[in-house]
Amino acid sequence: MESAIRARHGTEYRTGQAPDLLTYAASGTTEDWVLKAIPGIFAVCIELRPDIFDHRGFLLPPDEIIPSAEEYFDGLVAMAVELQHKRNR
């Protein structure tokens, strides 16, 4: 997933578990709920551009919206393909 996202526009994203990556408190998220409600389920948290340390926060300039969506889509496709491979093993 990470390499698929990077391949589109060369954007680097940090990967890992949300509590280790986020610089702000984020409890009660969708991932928290689904992991509790459905044990063994797969959950993912993806934070799009800009980088978490960027002064713009979550506010993207219009020219970065489409590239961000393209990266996100490529990452989701890569994740779906990998999950399908694991399911078929």
N, CA, C and O atoms as a GROMACS GRO file, in nm:
protein
  356
    1MET      N    1   0.082  -0.118   0.000
    1MET     CA    2   0.000   0.000   0.000
    1MET      C    3   0.087   0.126   0.000
    1MET      O    4   0.064   0.219  -0.077
    2GLU      N    5   0.187   0.126   0.088
    2GLU     CA    6   0.276   0.243   0.096
    2GLU      C    7   0.348   0.266  -0.036
    2GLU      O    8   0.358   0.381  -0.081
    3SER      N    9   0.399   0.161  -0.098
    3SER     CA   10   0.472   0.178  -0.224
    3SER      C   11   0.379   0.219  -0.337
    3SER      O   12   0.420   0.294  -0.426
    4ALA      N   13   0.254   0.173  -0.336
    4ALA     CA   14   0.158   0.213  -0.439
    4ALA      C   15   0.126   0.362  -0.426
    4ALA      O   16   0.114   0.432  -0.527
    5ILE      N   17   0.112   0.409  -0.304
    5ILE     CA   18   0.086   0.552  -0.282
    5ILE      C   19   0.204   0.635  -0.329
    5ILE      O   20   0.187   0.735  -0.398
    6ARG      N   21   0.324   0.593  -0.292
    6ARG     CA   22   0.445   0.668  -0.329
    6ARG      C   23   0.469   0.668  -0.480
    6ARG      O   24   0.519   0.765  -0.535
    7ALA      N   25   0.432   0.558  -0.546
    7ALA     CA   26   0.459   0.545  -0.690
    7ALA      C   27   0.387   0.651  -0.773
    7ALA      O   28   0.438   0.691  -0.878
    8ARG      N   29   0.272   0.695  -0.730
    8ARG     CA   30   0.192   0.789  -0.809
    8ARG      C   31   0.260   0.925  -0.823
    8ARG      O   32   0.281   0.972  -0.935
    9HIS      N   33   0.295   0.989  -0.712
    9HIS     CA   34   0.351   1.124  -0.716
    9HIS      C   35   0.478   1.140  -0.633
    9HIS      O   36   0.529   1.251  -0.617
   10GLY      N   37   0.528   1.029  -0.578
   10GLY     CA   38   0.649   1.036  -0.497
   10GLY      C   39   0.628   1.087  -0.356
   10GLY      O   40   0.725   1.116  -0.285
   11THR      N   41   0.504   1.100  -0.314
   11THR     CA   42   0.475   1.150  -0.181
   11THR      C   43   0.507   1.044  -0.076
   11THR      O   44   0.470   0.928  -0.090
   12GLU      N   45   0.576   1.085   0.028
   12GLU     CA   46   0.611   0.995   0.138
   12GLU      C   47   0.506   1.006   0.248
   12GLU      O   48   0.472   1.115   0.293
   13TYR      N   49   0.456   0.892   0.290
   13TYR     CA   50   0.365   0.886   0.403
   13TYR      C   51   0.429   0.801   0.511
   13TYR      O   52   0.498   0.704   0.481
   14ARG      N   53   0.406   0.837   0.635
   14ARG     CA   54   0.455   0.756   0.746
   14ARG      C   55   0.358   0.642   0.769
   14ARG      O   56   0.237   0.660   0.755
   15THR      N   57   0.409   0.526   0.803
   15THR     CA   58   0.323   0.410   0.827
   15THR      C   59   0.348   0.355   0.967
   15THR      O   60   0.456   0.371   1.024
   16GLY      N   61   0.247   0.290   1.018
   16GLY     CA   62   0.256   0.230   1.150
   16GLY      C   63   0.119   0.230   1.215
   16GLY      O   64   0.018   0.251   1.148
   17GLN      N   65   0.116   0.208   1.344
   17GLN     CA   66  -0.010   0.209   1.416
   17GLN      C   67  -0.044   0.352   1.456
   17GLN      O   68   0.042   0.430   1.496
   18ALA      N   69  -0.172   0.386   1.443
   18ALA     CA   70  -0.218   0.524   1.466
   18ALA      C   71  -0.168   0.584   1.598
   18ALA      O   72  -0.121   0.698   1.597
   19PRO      N   73  -0.175   0.513   1.711
   19PRO     CA   74  -0.128   0.575   1.836
   19PRO      C   75   0.020   0.614   1.832
   19PRO      O   76   0.061   0.706   1.903
   20ASP      N   77   0.097   0.545   1.752
   20ASP     CA   78   0.240   0.575   1.744
   20ASP      C   79   0.270   0.688   1.647
   20ASP      O   80   0.377   0.749   1.654
   21LEU      N   81   0.177   0.718   1.556
   21LEU     CA   82   0.202   0.816   1.452
   21LEU      C   83   0.137   0.951   1.476
   21LEU      O   84   0.193   1.055   1.441
   22LEU      N   85   0.020   0.951   1.536
   22LEU     CA   86  -0.055   1.075   1.552
   22LEU      C   87   0.005   1.162   1.660
   22LEU      O   88   0.054   1.112   1.762
   23THR      N   89   0.002   1.292   1.637
   23THR     CA   90   0.054   1.386   1.736
   23THR      C   91  -0.060   1.451   1.814
   23THR      O   92  -0.039   1.549   1.885
   24TYR      N   93  -0.180   1.396   1.802
   24TYR     CA   94  -0.296   1.448   1.874
   24TYR      C   95  -0.378   1.329   1.923
   24TYR      O   96  -0.367   1.219   1.870
   25ALA      N   97  -0.459   1.352   2.024
   25ALA     CA   98  -0.543   1.246   2.080
   25ALA      C   99  -0.653   1.211   1.981
   25ALA      O  100  -0.717   1.299   1.924
   26ALA      N  101  -0.673   1.083   1.960
   26ALA     CA  102  -0.777   1.038   1.866
   26ALA      C  103  -0.838   0.908   1.918
   26ALA      O  104  -0.815   0.801   1.862
   27SER      N  105  -0.916   0.919   2.023
   27SER     CA  106  -0.981   0.799   2.076
   27SER      C  107  -1.124   0.792   2.024
   27SER      O  108  -1.183   0.894   1.986
   28GLY      N  109  -1.179   0.673   2.024
   28GLY     CA  110  -1.316   0.656   1.977
   28GLY      C  111  -1.329   0.666   1.827
   28GLY      O  112  -1.436   0.700   1.776
   29THR      N  113  -1.223   0.637   1.756
   29THR     CA  114  -1.226   0.644   1.610
   29THR      C  115  -1.299   0.524   1.552
   29THR      O  116  -1.331   0.429   1.624
   30THR      N  117  -1.325   0.529   1.424
   30THR     CA  118  -1.390   0.417   1.356
   30THR      C  119  -1.307   0.291   1.372
   30THR      O  120  -1.363   0.182   1.392
   31GLU      N  121  -1.175   0.303   1.363
   31GLU     CA  122  -1.090   0.184   1.378
   31GLU      C  123  -1.108   0.124   1.517
   31GLU      O  124  -1.118   0.002   1.531
   32ASP      N  125  -1.112   0.209   1.620
   32ASP     CA  126  -1.133   0.159   1.756
   32ASP      C  127  -1.265   0.082   1.765
   32ASP      O  128  -1.270  -0.028   1.820
   33TRP      N  129  -1.370   0.140   1.712
   33TRP     CA  130  -1.502   0.079   1.721
   33TRP      C  131  -1.506  -0.056   1.649
   33TRP      O  132  -1.552  -0.155   1.706
   34VAL      N  133  -1.460  -0.059   1.524
   34VAL     CA  134  -1.472  -0.182   1.445
   34VAL      C  135  -1.385  -0.294   1.503
   34VAL      O  136  -1.425  -0.410   1.500
   35LEU      N  137  -1.268  -0.261   1.554
   35LEU     CA  138  -1.183  -0.364   1.614
   35LEU      C  139  -1.246  -0.423   1.740
   35LEU      O  140  -1.225  -0.541   1.770
   36LYS      N  141  -1.321  -0.343   1.812
   36LYS     CA  142  -1.390  -0.393   1.932
   36LYS      C  143  -1.516  -0.471   1.892
   36LYS      O  144  -1.546  -0.575   1.951
   37ALA      N  145  -1.590  -0.420   1.794
   37ALA     CA  146  -1.718  -0.481   1.754
   37ALA      C  147  -1.700  -0.612   1.679
   37ALA      O  148  -1.783  -0.702   1.691
   38ILE      N  149  -1.593  -0.622   1.600
   38ILE     CA  150  -1.573  -0.740   1.515
   38ILE      C  151  -1.430  -0.791   1.535
   38ILE      O  152  -1.342  -0.758   1.456
   39PRO      N  153  -1.406  -0.869   1.638
   39PRO     CA  154  -1.270  -0.919   1.663
   39PRO      C  155  -1.212  -0.990   1.540
   39PRO      O  156  -1.280  -1.068   1.474
   40GLY      N  157  -1.085  -0.962   1.513
   40GLY     CA  158  -1.017  -1.025   1.401
   40GLY      C  159  -1.034  -0.952   1.269
   40GLY      O  160  -0.974  -0.992   1.169
   41ILE      N  161  -1.113  -0.846   1.268
   41ILE     CA  162  -1.136  -0.770   1.144
   41ILE      C  163  -1.012  -0.684   1.114
   41ILE      O  164  -0.933  -0.655   1.203
   42PHE      N  165  -0.998  -0.646   0.990
   42PHE     CA  166  -0.889  -0.560   0.945
   42PHE      C  167  -0.937  -0.415   0.949
   42PHE      O  168  -1.044  -0.385   0.896
   43ALA      N  169  -0.861  -0.327   1.010
   43ALA     CA  170  -0.896  -0.184   1.014
   43ALA      C  171  -0.774  -0.103   0.974
   43ALA      O  172  -0.661  -0.139   1.004
   44VAL      N  173  -0.799   0.007   0.906
   44VAL     CA  174  -0.690   0.092   0.859
   44VAL      C  175  -0.728   0.238   0.880
   44VAL      O  176  -0.844   0.276   0.868
   45CYS      N  177  -0.628   0.318   0.911
   45CYS     CA  178  -0.646   0.463   0.925
   45CYS      C  179  -0.548   0.528   0.827
   45CYS      O  180  -0.427   0.508   0.836
   46ILE      N  181  -0.601   0.606   0.736
   46ILE     CA  182  -0.515   0.674   0.640
   46ILE      C  183  -0.537   0.824   0.654
   46ILE      O  184  -0.650   0.872   0.642
   47GLU      N  185  -0.430   0.897   0.679
   47GLU     CA  186  -0.438   1.042   0.684
   47GLU      C  187  -0.375   1.094   0.556
   47GLU      O  188  -0.259   1.064   0.525
   48LEU      N  189  -0.452   1.170   0.484
   48LEU     CA  190  -0.407   1.223   0.356
   48LEU      C  191  -0.317   1.344   0.375
   48LEU      O  192  -0.285   1.382   0.487
   49ARG      N  193  -0.278   1.403   0.264
   49ARG     CA  194  -0.195   1.523   0.268
   49ARG      C  195  -0.264   1.631   0.349
   49ARG      O  196  -0.385   1.625   0.370
   50PRO      N  197  -0.190   1.730   0.394
   50PRO     CA  198  -0.045   1.738   0.398
   50PRO      C  199   0.010   1.657   0.515
   50PRO      O  200  -0.065   1.598   0.593
   51ASP      N  201   0.142   1.655   0.525
   51ASP     CA  202   0.208   1.584   0.634
   51ASP      C  203   0.157   1.637   0.768
   51ASP      O  204   0.119   1.754   0.780
   52ILE      N  205   0.158   1.552   0.865
   52ILE     CA  206   0.105   1.587   0.997
   52ILE      C  207   0.175   1.708   1.060
   52ILE      O  208   0.116   1.777   1.142
   53PHE      N  209   0.298   1.734   1.021
   53PHE     CA  210   0.372   1.846   1.078
   53PHE      C  211   0.361   1.973   0.993
   53PHE      O  212   0.421   2.075   1.026
   54ASP      N  213   0.286   1.967   0.885
   54ASP     CA  214   0.267   2.083   0.797
   54ASP      C  215   0.179   2.186   0.867
   54ASP      O  216   0.081   2.151   0.933
   55HIS      N  217   0.213   2.312   0.854
   55HIS     CA  218   0.139   2.418   0.922
   55HIS      C  219  -0.004   2.434   0.871
   55HIS      O  220  -0.086   2.500   0.936
   56ARG      N  221  -0.036   2.376   0.756
   56ARG     CA  222  -0.171   2.391   0.699
   56ARG      C  223  -0.273   2.298   0.764
   56ARG      O  224  -0.392   2.311   0.738
   57GLY      N  225  -0.227   2.206   0.849
   57GLY     CA  226  -0.321   2.111   0.909
   57GLY      C  227  -0.382   2.023   0.802
   57GLY      O  228  -0.310   1.966   0.720
   58PHE      N  229  -0.514   2.011   0.802
   58PHE     CA  230  -0.581   1.928   0.703
   58PHE      C  231  -0.630   2.010   0.584
   58PHE      O  232  -0.703   1.957   0.500
   59LEU      N  233  -0.591   2.135   0.575
   59LEU     CA  234  -0.637   2.222   0.467
   59LEU      C  235  -0.543   2.210   0.347
   59LEU      O  236  -0.428   2.252   0.352
   60LEU      N  237  -0.596   2.154   0.239
   60LEU     CA  238  -0.516   2.137   0.117
   60LEU      C  239  -0.545   2.249   0.018
   60LEU      O  240  -0.659   2.293   0.006
   61PRO      N  241  -0.442   2.296  -0.053
   61PRO     CA  242  -0.470   2.386  -0.163
   61PRO      C  243  -0.539   2.307  -0.274
   61PRO      O  244  -0.515   2.187  -0.288
   62PRO      N  245  -0.622   2.371  -0.353
   62PRO     CA  246  -0.697   2.300  -0.457
   62PRO      C  247  -0.612   2.213  -0.550
   62PRO      O  248  -0.656   2.107  -0.593
   63ASP      N  249  -0.489   2.257  -0.581
   63ASP     CA  250  -0.407   2.180  -0.674
   63ASP      C  251  -0.352   2.050  -0.614
   63ASP      O  252  -0.292   1.970  -0.686
   64GLU      N  253  -0.371   2.028  -0.483
   64GLU     CA  254  -0.326   1.903  -0.421
   64GLU      C  255  -0.440   1.805  -0.394
   64GLU      O  256  -0.416   1.692  -0.352
   65ILE      N  257  -0.564   1.847  -0.418
   65ILE     CA  258  -0.678   1.760  -0.387
   65ILE      C  259  -0.682   1.638  -0.478
   65ILE      O  260  -0.691   1.526  -0.429
   66ILE      N  261  -0.675   1.657  -0.608
   66ILE     CA  262  -0.680   1.544  -0.702
   66ILE      C  263  -0.559   1.452  -0.684
   66ILE      O  264  -0.577   1.331  -0.678
   67PRO      N  265  -0.435   1.505  -0.677
   67PRO     CA  266  -0.322   1.415  -0.653
   67PRO      C  267  -0.336   1.334  -0.524
   67PRO      O  268  -0.299   1.217  -0.520
   68SER      N  269  -0.389   1.396  -0.420
   68SER     CA  270  -0.411   1.323  -0.294
   68SER      C  271  -0.511   1.210  -0.313
   68SER      O  272  -0.491   1.100  -0.263
   69ALA      N  273  -0.619   1.237  -0.386
   69ALA     CA  274  -0.719   1.134  -0.414
   69ALA      C  275  -0.660   1.021  -0.498
   69ALA      O  276  -0.691   0.904  -0.475
   70GLU      N  277  -0.576   1.056  -0.595
   70GLU     CA  278  -0.513   0.952  -0.679
   70GLU      C  279  -0.425   0.860  -0.594
   70GLU      O  280  -0.429   0.738  -0.610
   71GLU      N  281  -0.346   0.919  -0.505
   71GLU     CA  282  -0.259   0.839  -0.418
   71GLU      C  283  -0.342   0.748  -0.328
   71GLU      O  284  -0.312   0.630  -0.312
   72TYR      N  285  -0.446   0.804  -0.271
   72TYR     CA  286  -0.534   0.729  -0.181
   72TYR      C  287  -0.598   0.612  -0.255
   72TYR      O  288  -0.602   0.500  -0.204
   73PHE      N  289  -0.649   0.638  -0.375
   73PHE     CA  290  -0.712   0.533  -0.455
   73PHE      C  291  -0.612   0.422  -0.487
   73PHE      O  292  -0.643   0.304  -0.472
   74ASP      N  293  -0.492   0.459  -0.531
   74ASP     CA  294  -0.390   0.359  -0.562
   74ASP      C  295  -0.357   0.274  -0.439
   74ASP      O  296  -0.338   0.153  -0.451
   75GLY      N  297  -0.350   0.338  -0.324
   75GLY     CA  298  -0.324   0.264  -0.200
   75GLY      C  299  -0.435   0.168  -0.166
   75GLY      O  300  -0.409   0.055  -0.123
   76LEU      N  301  -0.560   0.211  -0.183
   76LEU     CA  302  -0.674   0.123  -0.156
   76LEU      C  303  -0.676   0.004  -0.250
   76LEU      O  304  -0.705  -0.108  -0.208
   77VAL      N  305  -0.646   0.027  -0.377
   77VAL     CA  306  -0.642  -0.083  -0.474
   77VAL      C  307  -0.533  -0.183  -0.433
   77VAL      O  308  -0.557  -0.304  -0.434
   78ALA      N  309  -0.416  -0.133  -0.398
   78ALA     CA  310  -0.306  -0.222  -0.356
   78ALA      C  311  -0.345  -0.301  -0.232
   78ALA      O  312  -0.315  -0.420  -0.222
   79MET      N  313  -0.412  -0.236  -0.137
   79MET     CA  314  -0.456  -0.306  -0.017
   79MET      C  315  -0.558  -0.414  -0.051
   79MET      O  316  -0.551  -0.525   0.001
   80ALA      N  317  -0.654  -0.382  -0.138
   80ALA     CA  318  -0.756  -0.479  -0.177
   80ALA      C  319  -0.694  -0.600  -0.247
   80ALA      O  320  -0.734  -0.714  -0.222
   81VAL      N  321  -0.598  -0.576  -0.334
   81VAL     CA  322  -0.531  -0.685  -0.405
   81VAL      C  323  -0.458  -0.774  -0.305
   81VAL      O  324  -0.466  -0.897  -0.314
   82GLU      N  325  -0.386  -0.713  -0.211
   82GLU     CA  326  -0.313  -0.792  -0.110
   82GLU      C  327  -0.408  -0.873  -0.023
   82GLU      O  328  -0.382  -0.989   0.007
   83LEU      N  329  -0.518  -0.813   0.018
   83LEU     CA  330  -0.616  -0.886   0.100
   83LEU      C  331  -0.677  -1.002   0.021
   83LEU      O  332  -0.702  -1.108   0.078
   84GLN      N  333  -0.700  -0.981  -0.107
   84GLN     CA  334  -0.755  -1.089  -0.191
   84GLN      C  335  -0.654  -1.203  -0.203
   84GLN      O  336  -0.692  -1.320  -0.196
   85HIS      N  337  -0.526  -1.169  -0.220
   85HIS     CA  338  -0.422  -1.273  -0.226
   85HIS      C  339  -0.418  -1.353  -0.096
   85HIS      O  340  -0.410  -1.476  -0.098
   86LYS      N  341  -0.425  -1.283   0.016
   86LYS     CA  342  -0.421  -1.352   0.146
   86LYS      C  343  -0.544  -1.439   0.164
   86LYS      O  344  -0.535  -1.548   0.222
   87ARG      N  345  -0.656  -1.394   0.117
   87ARG     CA  346  -0.780  -1.472   0.129
   87ARG      C  347  -0.773  -1.600   0.047
   87ARG      O  348  -0.826  -1.703   0.088
   88ASN      N  349  -0.708  -1.594  -0.069
   88ASN     CA  350  -0.702  -1.708  -0.160
   88ASN      C  351  -0.593  -1.808  -0.123
   88ASN      O  352  -0.583  -1.914  -0.186
   89ARG      N  353  -0.511  -1.779  -0.024
   89ARG     CA  354  -0.402  -1.871   0.015
   89ARG      C  355  -0.455  -1.988   0.092
   89ARG      O  356  -0.378  -2.074   0.133
   0.00000   0.00000   0.00000
